[in-house]
């Protein structure tokens, strides 16, 4: 039986808190979250700004519940409403967590890293500096001098060279995070993995396959809207719209004789089946919706309303 704090009723051996994973686009935040969770809940690709929404990954062990907050990459371009939305999401998360993991790409400090650091100057919670992708650094002796140099930038509580992709030094990071979490009862049921529902995750997995298939041929002005999500006789039926801004983009997504759209649909269906543990019937359509990425009302109707 867990000893209880008589004044608050909180199990004194329990720790629970929110941990934000922040950094510039394409630095490995979602890859880190997926490894920490032990399964994929956040989409990834080599294309910057793949992550657009705040997403919680809830990891519960015997005495600890770590609530990881995956965030969009913070960037300097705010020319469209979608870009401003993503930056605002990061800014709102910073002030509502117990620990912040600031991830940077090896020793490639950039102006966008400075942008993130400026936001951190207003927080009072512990901040860890994570030097990701260190497996790509040939001379590891340069790491310690580089980290010493960064100590002059900000009073980081911890420093971690790691590789989210190669799963290097992740367990040590997890142990360190636990020591900074407050004593508290769990916020979520022990078997809950995320705050997002299956409908949202299905849309994200479709968008991931779209991004990976199209690559640089398609700008960021593409999103996915779920029109139907129902379960019948053990099969989940999903109908989804891929929204683009121009007719030329629609042609690219569909491909010759619909070949590319079929490939996107097949890969997305397999990924969603693995995620949900159920057979899936997936139907995809492509529709032109001009200007949606710079229309705040359209963004809200499409689910871009986290912050």
C-alpha positions as CSV (number, residue, x, y, z in Angstrom):
1,X,0.0,0.0,0.0
2,X,1.4,3.4,-1.0
3,X,2.0,5.7,1.9
4,X,-0.3,8.8,1.7
5,X,0.3,12.4,2.5
6,X,-2.3,13.0,5.2
7,X,-2.9,16.7,4.2
8,X,-3.4,16.3,0.5
9,X,-4.2,12.6,-0.1
10,X,-1.4,12.4,-2.7
11,X,0.7,9.3,-2.8
12,X,4.2,10.5,-1.7
13,X,5.9,8.0,-3.9
14,X,4.0,9.1,-7.1
15,X,5.3,11.7,-9.5
16,X,3.4,13.3,-12.3
17,X,4.1,16.2,-14.6
18,X,4.1,17.7,-18.1
19,X,7.3,17.7,-20.2
20,X,7.5,19.9,-23.3
21,X,9.7,18.8,-26.2
22,X,10.5,22.0,-28.2
23,X,13.0,23.1,-30.8
24,X,13.2,24.2,-34.4
25,X,11.6,22.2,-37.3
26,X,12.9,18.8,-38.2
27,X,15.2,18.4,-35.2
28,X,13.8,15.0,-34.1
29,X,11.2,15.9,-31.5
30,X,8.5,13.5,-32.7
31,X,11.1,10.7,-33.1
32,X,12.1,11.2,-29.5
33,X,8.5,11.1,-28.3
34,X,7.8,7.9,-30.2
35,X,10.8,6.2,-28.7
36,X,9.9,7.4,-25.2
37,X,6.4,6.1,-25.6
38,X,7.5,2.7,-27.0
39,X,5.2,3.1,-30.0
40,X,4.4,5.5,-32.7
41,X,1.8,8.2,-31.9
42,X,3.4,11.3,-33.5
43,X,4.0,11.4,-37.3
44,X,7.5,12.0,-38.7
45,X,9.1,12.8,-42.0
46,X,12.2,14.5,-43.3
47,X,10.2,17.5,-44.3
48,X,10.3,20.4,-41.8
49,X,7.1,21.4,-40.0
50,X,5.5,17.9,-40.3
51,X,4.2,18.3,-36.8
52,X,1.5,21.0,-36.7
53,X,-0.4,20.3,-33.5
54,X,0.3,19.9,-29.8
55,X,0.1,16.2,-28.9
56,X,0.4,14.5,-25.6
57,X,2.2,11.2,-25.1
58,X,1.3,9.7,-21.7
59,X,3.8,7.2,-20.3
60,X,2.8,5.6,-17.0
61,X,5.1,3.3,-14.9
62,X,4.5,2.0,-11.4
63,X,5.1,5.4,-9.6
64,X,5.5,7.9,-12.4
65,X,3.4,9.4,-15.1
66,X,5.3,11.5,-17.6
67,X,3.1,13.5,-19.9
68,X,5.2,14.5,-22.9
69,X,4.0,17.4,-25.0
70,X,5.1,17.2,-28.7
71,X,5.1,20.6,-30.4
72,X,5.5,22.0,-33.8
73,X,8.9,23.3,-34.7
74,X,9.4,27.0,-33.9
75,X,10.5,29.0,-36.9
76,X,11.0,32.6,-38.0
77,X,8.5,32.6,-40.9
78,X,5.1,33.9,-39.8
79,X,3.8,35.1,-43.2
80,X,0.7,32.8,-43.0
81,X,-1.9,32.1,-40.4
82,X,-0.7,28.4,-40.2
83,X,2.8,29.5,-39.4
84,X,1.6,31.9,-36.7
85,X,-0.6,29.2,-35.3
86,X,2.3,26.7,-34.9
87,X,4.5,29.3,-33.2
88,X,1.7,30.3,-30.9
89,X,1.2,26.7,-29.9
90,X,4.8,26.4,-28.8
91,X,4.6,29.7,-26.9
92,X,1.5,28.6,-25.0
93,X,3.0,25.2,-24.0
94,X,6.2,26.7,-22.6
95,X,4.3,28.4,-19.7
96,X,2.2,25.4,-18.8
97,X,4.7,22.5,-18.1
98,X,7.0,21.2,-15.4
99,X,10.1,20.4,-17.4
100,X,11.2,21.6,-20.9
101,X,13.4,19.6,-23.2
102,X,15.1,22.0,-25.7
103,X,16.3,19.9,-28.6
104,X,18.9,21.2,-31.1
105,X,20.6,19.5,-34.1
106,X,24.1,18.4,-33.1
107,X,26.4,21.5,-33.2
108,X,24.4,23.3,-35.8
109,X,23.1,26.2,-33.7
110,X,20.9,28.5,-35.8
111,X,18.9,31.7,-35.7
112,X,15.8,29.5,-35.1
113,X,17.5,28.0,-32.0
114,X,18.0,31.6,-30.8
115,X,14.3,32.2,-31.4
116,X,13.4,29.3,-29.1
117,X,15.9,30.4,-26.5
118,X,14.3,33.8,-26.3
119,X,11.0,32.2,-25.4
120,X,12.7,30.2,-22.7
121,X,14.0,33.3,-21.0
122,X,10.5,33.9,-19.6
123,X,10.1,30.5,-18.0
124,X,11.1,29.4,-14.5
125,X,10.8,25.7,-14.9
126,X,13.9,23.4,-15.4
127,X,15.2,23.3,-19.0
128,X,17.3,20.5,-20.4
129,X,19.5,21.1,-23.5
130,X,19.3,18.0,-25.7
131,X,22.0,17.7,-28.4
132,X,20.4,15.4,-30.9
133,X,21.8,13.3,-33.8
134,X,25.2,13.0,-32.1
135,X,25.7,9.7,-33.9
136,X,26.5,11.8,-37.0
137,X,29.4,13.5,-35.2
138,X,32.6,11.7,-36.0
139,X,34.8,13.4,-33.4
140,X,33.0,13.0,-30.1
141,X,35.7,14.9,-28.2
142,X,34.2,18.2,-29.5
143,X,31.0,17.6,-27.6
144,X,32.0,18.6,-24.1
145,X,33.7,21.9,-25.1
146,X,30.6,22.7,-27.2
147,X,28.3,22.1,-24.2
148,X,30.5,24.1,-21.9
149,X,30.1,27.0,-24.4
150,X,26.3,26.7,-24.3
151,X,26.3,27.1,-20.5
152,X,26.9,30.8,-21.1
153,X,23.7,31.1,-23.0
154,X,21.2,29.9,-20.5
155,X,21.1,28.3,-17.0
156,X,20.2,24.8,-18.3
157,X,19.6,22.3,-15.5
158,X,20.8,19.3,-17.5
159,X,22.8,18.6,-20.7
160,X,22.2,15.5,-22.8
161,X,24.0,14.5,-26.0
162,X,21.8,11.8,-27.6
163,X,20.4,10.2,-30.7
164,X,16.6,9.9,-30.8
165,X,16.9,7.8,-34.0
166,X,19.6,5.4,-32.7
167,X,18.0,5.4,-29.2
168,X,21.3,6.5,-27.5
169,X,21.3,8.0,-24.0
170,X,17.4,8.0,-23.9
171,X,17.1,6.0,-20.7
172,X,19.4,8.3,-18.8
173,X,17.4,11.3,-20.0
174,X,14.2,9.6,-18.8
175,X,15.7,9.0,-15.3
176,X,16.8,12.6,-15.1
177,X,13.3,13.9,-16.1
178,X,11.7,11.9,-13.3
179,X,13.7,13.6,-10.6
180,X,12.4,17.0,-11.6
181,X,8.7,16.0,-11.7
182,X,6.5,17.2,-8.8
183,X,5.0,14.8,-6.3
184,X,1.4,14.4,-7.5
185,X,-1.3,11.9,-8.4
186,X,-1.6,10.8,-12.0
187,X,-3.6,13.1,-14.3
188,X,-4.7,10.4,-16.7
189,X,-5.8,6.7,-16.4
190,X,-2.7,4.4,-16.4
191,X,-3.6,2.8,-19.7
192,X,-4.2,6.0,-21.6
193,X,-1.4,6.8,-24.2
194,X,-2.5,10.2,-25.7
195,X,-5.1,12.9,-25.4
196,X,-6.0,12.6,-29.1
197,X,-8.8,10.4,-30.4
198,X,-8.6,7.9,-33.2
199,X,-10.1,10.2,-35.7
200,X,-7.4,12.8,-35.2
201,X,-4.6,10.2,-35.3
202,X,-6.0,8.7,-38.5
203,X,-5.9,12.1,-40.2
204,X,-2.3,12.6,-39.0
205,X,-1.2,9.2,-40.3
206,X,-2.7,10.0,-43.7
207,X,-0.9,13.4,-43.8
208,X,2.3,11.6,-42.9
209,X,2.1,9.3,-45.9
210,X,1.1,12.2,-48.1
211,X,4.2,14.2,-46.9
212,X,6.5,11.2,-47.4
213,X,5.2,10.4,-50.9
214,X,5.1,13.9,-52.3
215,X,8.2,15.3,-50.7
216,X,9.3,18.6,-52.2
217,X,6.7,18.5,-54.9
218,X,4.0,19.6,-52.5
219,X,4.2,22.8,-50.4
220,X,3.0,22.9,-46.9
221,X,-0.5,23.9,-48.0
222,X,-2.0,20.4,-47.7
223,X,-4.0,19.0,-44.8
224,X,-6.4,16.1,-44.1
225,X,-10.0,16.3,-43.0
226,X,-11.9,13.2,-41.8
227,X,-15.5,13.2,-43.1
228,X,-16.5,9.8,-41.8
229,X,-15.2,7.6,-39.0
230,X,-17.4,4.7,-38.0
231,X,-17.0,1.1,-36.9
232,X,-19.2,-1.6,-38.3
233,X,-18.9,-5.4,-37.8
234,X,-15.3,-5.1,-36.6
235,X,-14.2,-2.9,-39.5
236,X,-13.4,0.8,-39.1
237,X,-14.7,2.8,-42.1
238,X,-12.8,6.1,-42.8
239,X,-13.5,8.7,-45.5
240,X,-11.0,11.5,-45.7
241,X,-10.4,14.6,-47.8
242,X,-6.9,15.7,-48.7
243,X,-7.1,19.5,-49.0
244,X,-4.7,21.4,-51.2
245,X,-4.7,25.0,-52.3
246,X,-4.2,24.8,-56.1
247,X,-5.4,22.5,-58.9
248,X,-1.8,21.7,-59.9
249,X,-1.2,20.3,-56.4
250,X,-4.4,18.1,-56.7
251,X,-3.0,16.6,-59.9
252,X,0.4,15.9,-58.2
253,X,-1.4,14.1,-55.2
254,X,-3.6,12.0,-57.4
255,X,-0.8,11.0,-59.8
256,X,-1.1,9.3,-63.2
257,X,-4.3,7.3,-63.3
258,X,-4.7,7.8,-59.5
259,X,-1.5,5.8,-58.8
260,X,0.0,8.1,-56.2
261,X,-3.3,8.5,-54.3
262,X,-3.7,4.7,-54.2
263,X,-0.2,4.3,-52.8
264,X,-0.8,7.0,-50.1
265,X,-4.1,5.3,-49.2
266,X,-2.5,1.8,-49.0
267,X,0.3,3.0,-46.7
268,X,-2.0,5.1,-44.6
269,X,-4.4,2.2,-44.2
270,X,-1.7,-0.2,-43.0
271,X,-0.4,2.3,-40.5
272,X,-3.8,3.1,-39.1
273,X,-4.6,-0.7,-38.8
274,X,-1.4,-1.2,-36.8
275,X,-2.2,1.8,-34.6
276,X,-5.9,0.9,-33.9
277,X,-5.5,-2.9,-34.0
278,X,-8.4,-3.2,-36.4
279,X,-9.2,-3.8,-40.1
280,X,-9.7,-0.5,-41.8
281,X,-11.5,0.5,-45.0
282,X,-10.0,3.8,-46.1
283,X,-11.4,6.1,-48.9
284,X,-9.4,9.2,-49.9
285,X,-10.4,12.2,-52.1
286,X,-8.5,15.3,-53.1
287,X,-10.2,18.7,-53.0
288,X,-8.9,22.2,-53.8
289,X,-9.6,24.7,-51.0
290,X,-7.8,27.9,-51.9
291,X,-6.2,29.9,-49.2
292,X,-7.0,27.7,-46.2
293,X,-3.5,27.9,-44.7
294,X,-3.8,31.7,-44.4
295,X,-7.4,31.8,-43.2
296,X,-7.8,31.7,-39.4
297,X,-11.5,30.7,-39.6
298,X,-10.7,27.9,-42.0
299,X,-7.8,26.7,-39.7
300,X,-10.2,26.5,-36.7
301,X,-12.7,24.5,-38.7
302,X,-10.0,22.1,-39.7
303,X,-8.9,21.5,-36.1
304,X,-6.1,24.0,-35.7
305,X,-7.3,25.4,-32.4
306,X,-4.9,23.9,-29.8
307,X,-3.7,27.2,-28.3
